[in-house]
Amino acid sequence: TIDLSKTEFDLLEYLLSNKNVALTRDRLLEGVWGYNYAGNTNITDVYIKYLRDKIDNRFNVSVIETVRGVGYKIADE
């Protein structure tokens, strides 16, 4: 099993529900943190790193892809 915080789980779920779609940081902020989130947009980068540490690095896979100039996505293999 993998222990995820609520926010990590919500982010992973949002990425999976938009599979094969490159999501901008703003869209992730809206979808996961809500429209009223007043924090810095790099919070998405921080939580992507948390997920990569727990999933990608642990299992030697690359589930979350960086889409240069856009954001992030999870793609079919």
Secondary structure, DSSP 8 states (H G I E B T S, - for coil): -----HHHHHHHHHHHHTTT--EEHHHHIIIII-TT--S-TTHHHHHHHHHIIIIIHHHT---EEEETTTEEEE---
